[in-house]
């Protein structure tokens, strides 16, 4: 299954906790995560429904290429700065589960992932390929 999502990838990582009315309330520290996650969920649902797929069960391999925005002053070949690749992947696994493509992100048994600079802002996003392990 191939899914392409456009937008600026956002990490899912650290959480912030505060006491509110005597209760601990936690939320994601990345303000961009909710919008990014919704984009991934919606793109996954569209591909899922277009292909009349059923939820993938059992072990799967996840391949992701994140296309990151290149700052104007940067000339290096790779985006070897924040956000961390592992935190970007965390958000993808959760979004695939929320979309119904997989039943649980624990099904992901192998991952191949890359961060590269996009050629233009319109290409920012992620390419996702999921394959069922036999």
Beta strands, then each sheet from edge to edge (+ up, - down):
strand 1: 2-6
strand 2: 15-20
strand 3: 23-28
strand 4: 60-68
strand 5: 108-117
strand 6: 125-132
sheet 1: 1+ 6- 4+ 5+
sheet 2: 2+ 3-
end
